[in-house]
């Protein structure tokens, strides 16, 4: 075992990261790296109060069942998206799609070897797209993300995904345990649009919050030479440290949802055995995180092109929809992501 690995497995190093580095860096991240977002967060709370939001109660995930608003929205999305499932599956399973995935991700990528997921968002009615964005940008959803992150968020992704079963397939990619190593703190929202059971890819996540888990690593990881599996942990390896009772298997009817900090919470996507799965994902992030550009032609919001930087005068929504990285932040972001991956303590 290398000296570096011994240090990262030591109790002293773990305590240092958890109880000194993490709280100090949290202050730096909130008040320096995200200074403007912190200021907007304070102004948002003064303007809109602190009442109507989903309370994560000092955890980094929150499972929601039987919420009527979510159920109604989910049903509306399902009724529209189901119209496009069969044609989308035909495209997904075609050789042309596979060739596109190979060209984009490489022939060893989990999305190219046996494609199993694709986007439905572009297929559904424009009116429904706008309604989804309106929900994502509602005061309640923004307040939920802001109160958890402690800075004002950016809506970087609106994703409506279709996952399908594939014959003779195995666990791969995001179906293994992992956390998303793209930043320090964020909040993802996943909502089942279709009913989900063991046959249609449950979503799994670690129940308890672990101090500084953004910097927690495992010693034995999946081989990193397969695109999409870098940093992933096999199920049997993960079970050596966390029992099934310590993890949540998220199943349920349409409208079942979870907020989860995917940068700190270990999670894994389910494996479609015999049924399709449709899920809505919203990503709330800070400008130092890594994310794909969400602004179209430098002026329109990618997921609702009627929202333009020219017709958005509200300072909160201009930041929420259109905040982009400066050249300095691109440099700093790349540096920070490398730092996060190198300083992690190893769970023992």
N, C-alpha and C positions, 0 to 999 in steps of 0.2 A: 504494500500500500504506500502511495506517495506521501510525502510530508504534507503537501497541500491538503490532501484528502483527510489525513489524520487530524489536521487542525480544524477542518470544517465539520468533522464528526465529534469534536471535543465538546464537553459540557461548557467549558469556559467560553468558547467561541459562540456557541448557541445562545448563552445568556447575554453575551455582548451584543449580538445582533438583535435579539428580542427586546431587551430592556434598556439598551443605550442607543445603538445606532438607529433602530426603527423609530422610536419616538422623536429623536432629534431630527431625523430626516423628514418625518411627517410634517414638522413645523416648517422646514426649509421648502418642502414641496408645496405646501399650502400658501405660504406667505411670500415666498420669493419666486419660485419657478412659475407658480400660478397666481401671481399678484393681482392681475386684472380680474381673473375668474373669482378670486377670493373677495375682491371688492364688490363685484356684481352679485355674488352670493349674499353678502351682507345687505346690499340694497334690495335684493329680491325679498329677503325675509322681512325687512322693514316695510316693504310695500304690500306684500301678500300674506304676511303673518306666518304662522307655523302650525296650522291646524289640519288642513286637508291634504294629507299625504299618507302613503303606506309606510308605516314605522318598522324599520328593520330591528329596532330595539337592541342596538349595539352588537348586532350580528352582521355577517357579510352575506347572508342569504335570507330569503323569506318566501315560504311556500304559501300560495293563495288558492283556496278552493271556495266554490259557491259564492263568488262575487257576481251579482246580477249584471253590472255594467260590462264586466269582462265576458260573461257568458253571452250577452246580447251581441257584442261586437264580434266575438268569435263565430257565432252562428251566421252572422251576416257575411263574414269573410269566407266561411265554409261553403255557403250556398253559391257564392260567386266562383270560388276557386275550384270547386269540384267539377265545374263545366270544362275546365282546361286540363284536368289530370291525365286523361287517356292520351290526348295528343302530345302532351308534354312528356309522358313516359315513352311514347314512340320515339320522340326525338332523343331523349336521354339514353335509350338503349341502342341507338343507331351507331353504325361505324363512323359516320361523319362526326358525331359528337365526340366519340372516343378519340378520333384524330385531332380534334380541336383541343381536347384536354391534354393530349400528349404534347402538342405544340406549345401549350401554355405552361404546363407544369412539369413536363418530362415524362418519359415512358414508364418510369418506376413509381410515379405518383399514385397514391391511393385513389385519386379521382380519375386517373387515366387507366389503370389496370382493369378496374371493374367499376365504372361510374354508377353511383347509387343516389346522388342528390343533385338537385338543380333548383333554380329560382322560379317561383310563380308570380312574383310581384309585378313584373312587367306584363304579364298576361291578363291580370284582372282589370276590371273596369276602372277608368281614370277617376271616376267619382269615388270609388271605394279606396283607391290609392290615397286620395286627398283626405278621406275620413281617417285612414290609418295614421297619416302624418299629423292630422289634427289631434288625434288621441295621444300620439307620442309627444306632442308639444303642448299638451294640456297643462294647466297649472299644477294639477295633482301629480302628474308624472314628472314634470320638471322638479317640483319640490321634493319628491321622493329621491330622485337622483342627487340633487343638490344637498339635501340634508345628510345623505349617506357620505357623499364624496367630500363635503365641506368646502367645495368650490362650485362655481356655476358650470354646468356641463355643456358639451357639444353633442348634438345628435349625429353621430358619424355613420350609422347604418340602420336601414329599415329593410328587413329581409323576410320574405315569405318563402319558406323552403319546403320542397317536396322530397322526402326520402322514400326509396322503394326497396323491396327485397330483391336479392339476386341469388340465383341458384348456385350452389357449390361455392358460396362465399364464406369468409371467416371474418373475425374481428379485425379492424384495420383503422389506421388514422386516429381520428377523434373518438373512436369507440374505446380506446384505451384511456386510462386515468391520466389526467394532465391538468395544468392550469395554463392560461394563455399568457405567454411571457412577452406582452406587448406594452407594458406600462406598470405604473405603481398602484393606481387605484382607479376603478371604473365601476359601472353598474350595468349589467345586462338584464334584459327582460325577455323571458321565454314564455310563450303562451301556446298551449295546444289548440290547434284549430280543428283537427280531427280528434275523435276519441282515441286514447292511447292505452294499450295493455301490453302484456309480455310479448305479443306477436307483432307489435308495431312500434318498437323502439322506445322504451322508457328512457327518461333522463335521470342520471345518477349524480349525486353530489355528496360531499362530506358534510355532515350535519353541524358539527361543532366548529366554532371559530377558533383558530390557532393564532396566537400572537405572532406577528411578522411572517405569516405564511407566504406572503409575496416572495420572501427570500428562502423558503424551505425547499430543499431538493431531496432526491432519492439517489442512493449510490448506484443501483442497477437500473439502467434505463433501456428502453428499446433501442435497437441499432439505429444510429442517426443517418444512415445512408439511404433511407427510404423517405422521399419527400412527404411531408405530412405526419411523420412519426418522430420527429426530433423532440426530445424531452418527455416522451410518453412512457407510462409505466404499465407493465403487464398486470393483469388482474391478480394473478397469484403473488406477485411481488408486493402489490399494494396491500393485500390481505394479511401480510406478515406484520403490518403496523396498525392497520385499522380493520376492525371486524365489520361484518355486515350490519350489526346493530348500530354502528357509528355512521353509517351511510344511509341516504334516503333514496329509495327508488320511486321516482315521480311517475305515477300513472294517473289516469283520470279522464273525465269527460272533457269535451270541448269547453274551453274557458279556464281550465286549470292552468295556473301560471306560477312562475317563480322569478323573483329578483335575485341575482347572484353576482357578486364581484368575481368575475372570471379570472382576474389577475391574482387573487389570493385564495380562492376556493377550488380545491381539486374536484374535478367533475369529469364525466364522460358521456358521450352520446350513446343512445341505444342502438341495437342491432335489429333491423327489420327482418323478421323471420318469414311472415306470410302476409302481412298487411302493410299498406302505405302509411306514411305519417306526414301531416302538414303542420308546420309550426311557424309562429311569428316570432321574430327576434328584433329587438331594439337595442342599440348600443349607445350608452351615454359615457363619454370619455372626456379627457382633458387634452390640451393641445400638445403636451409633451409625449403622449402615447403614440404608438404606431397605428395608423389606420389609412385606408385608401381614400383618395380625394373624394369628397362628397359634394363638390361644387362643380356644376356643368358650365363649360364655356366661360369660366371666371365670374359668372354673374347669377346663375340659376341654381336652386337647390336640386340636387340630383334626383330626389324621390318625389318631388312636386315642383315641376318647372314653372308653375305659375307663381311660386315664391321667388322673387328676384331680390337681389341686393339693393336694387333701386326703389322697390316698393315696400321695403322693410325698414321702417324708421325707428322702431322700438329698439333700444340699446340691448335689451336682453335677447330678443329674438334674432337680432343681427349677429350677435355672438353665437347663439345657439345653432343657427343654420349655416353661418358663413365664416366662422373663425377658421383661419388657416395658419399653417406654420410659417414663421419668418425663416430666412436662411439660417439665422443663428439657432433658432429652435430646432430646425432639421438636424443641425450638427449636434446640438445638445441632446436631442432625443436619441440619436444613434449612440452617443456616448453612454447615456443613462441605461439604455437597454443592455448594452454590453456589461455595464457595471452590475446591474441586477442579476444577470446570469452568472457572474463570476464570484460574487460575494456570498452566495447562498449557503446556509448551514445545512448539513445532511442529517436527515431524521434517523434516529437510532432506536 
